[in-house]
């Protein structure tokens, strides 16, 4: 499988939640447990569950999205507009996306590369 670039430009296929989901689907519960422990350490404790880690990626036609992705304003906007990702949007560089880029500069780099190839 190649890289899955999210609407925002992050690489879903590199995300710990995505990797945990693929491990879960293969029955690799040792990897899932490791990811769960890392998520609990990073996101504040025992409330993180295996179910909340499950994510097939932003672009997947699936109900399995981690809580952040399920509520993501950038994702919701891109889905509504029907674009492959934000690089394809006529309003590229909108306020939602610029605010997101403040937290994830690599996402901008990924989308800029895609825009350059359009």
C-alpha positions as CSV (number, residue, x, y, z in Angstrom):
1,X,0.0,0.0,0.0
2,X,1.3,3.5,-0.8
3,X,1.0,6.6,1.3
4,X,-2.4,7.8,2.2
5,X,-2.3,11.6,2.3
6,X,-5.1,13.0,4.4
7,X,-7.2,16.0,3.2
8,X,-5.1,18.2,5.4
9,X,-1.8,16.9,4.1
10,X,-0.8,14.6,7.0
11,X,0.2,11.1,6.0
12,X,-2.5,8.9,7.4
13,X,-0.6,5.7,6.6
14,X,2.2,6.8,9.1
15,X,-0.2,7.7,11.9
16,X,0.0,5.5,15.1
17,X,-3.8,5.1,15.1
18,X,-3.8,3.9,11.5
19,X,-0.9,1.5,12.2
20,X,-2.7,0.2,15.3
21,X,-5.8,-0.4,13.3
22,X,-3.9,-2.4,10.6
23,X,-2.2,-4.4,13.4
24,X,-5.6,-5.0,15.0
25,X,-7.0,-6.2,11.7
26,X,-4.1,-8.7,11.4
27,X,-4.6,-9.9,15.0
28,X,-1.3,-8.4,16.1
29,X,-2.5,-7.5,19.6
30,X,1.1,-7.0,20.9
31,X,1.5,-4.0,18.5
32,X,-2.0,-2.7,19.4
33,X,-1.1,-2.8,23.1
34,X,2.1,-0.9,22.5
35,X,0.3,1.7,20.5
36,X,-2.4,1.9,23.2
37,X,0.3,2.5,25.9
38,X,1.9,5.2,23.9
39,X,-1.5,6.9,23.3
40,X,-2.3,6.8,26.9
41,X,1.0,8.4,27.8
42,X,0.6,11.1,25.1
43,X,-3.1,11.9,25.6
44,X,-3.7,11.8,29.2
45,X,-4.3,8.5,30.7
46,X,-6.5,5.4,31.0
47,X,-9.5,6.9,29.0
48,X,-7.8,6.0,25.7
49,X,-9.3,2.7,24.6
50,X,-8.4,0.3,21.7
51,X,-11.7,1.4,20.1
52,X,-10.7,5.0,20.2
53,X,-7.5,4.2,18.4
54,X,-9.2,2.5,15.5
55,X,-8.8,4.6,12.4
56,X,-8.8,3.6,8.7
57,X,-7.5,7.0,7.7
58,X,-9.1,10.2,6.7
59,X,-10.0,9.2,3.2
60,X,-11.4,5.8,3.9
61,X,-15.0,5.0,3.4
62,X,-15.3,3.6,6.9
63,X,-16.9,4.5,10.2
64,X,-13.6,3.8,12.0
65,X,-12.1,7.2,12.6
66,X,-10.2,8.3,15.7
67,X,-12.0,11.0,17.6
68,X,-9.8,13.8,16.3
69,X,-10.3,12.9,12.7
70,X,-14.0,12.3,13.1
71,X,-14.4,15.9,14.4
72,X,-11.8,17.6,12.2
73,X,-13.1,20.8,10.5
74,X,-10.6,20.5,7.7
75,X,-11.7,17.0,6.9
76,X,-15.4,17.9,7.1
77,X,-14.9,20.8,4.7
78,X,-12.9,18.7,2.2
79,X,-15.6,16.0,2.3
80,X,-18.3,18.6,1.7
81,X,-16.4,20.1,-1.2
82,X,-15.7,16.6,-2.7
83,X,-11.9,17.3,-3.2
84,X,-9.3,14.6,-3.2
85,X,-7.4,16.7,-0.6
86,X,-7.0,20.4,0.2
87,X,-4.3,20.8,-2.5
88,X,-7.2,20.4,-5.0
89,X,-9.4,23.0,-3.4
90,X,-10.0,26.4,-5.1
91,X,-9.8,28.0,-1.7
92,X,-6.5,26.4,-0.8
93,X,-4.8,28.2,2.0
94,X,-8.1,29.0,3.7
95,X,-8.1,30.0,7.4
96,X,-9.0,26.5,8.6
97,X,-6.0,25.1,6.8
98,X,-3.6,27.8,7.8
99,X,-4.5,27.4,11.4
100,X,-3.9,23.6,11.1
101,X,-0.5,24.2,9.5
102,X,0.6,26.1,12.6
103,X,0.5,22.6,14.3
104,X,1.6,20.5,11.4
105,X,4.1,22.2,9.0
106,X,4.9,18.9,7.3
107,X,1.2,18.8,6.1
108,X,1.8,22.1,4.2
109,X,4.9,20.6,2.6
110,X,3.0,17.6,1.4
111,X,0.1,19.6,0.0
112,X,2.5,22.0,-1.7
113,X,4.1,19.1,-3.5
114,X,0.7,17.9,-4.6
115,X,-0.3,21.4,-5.8
116,X,2.9,21.7,-7.8
117,X,2.1,18.5,-9.6
118,X,-1.4,19.5,-10.6
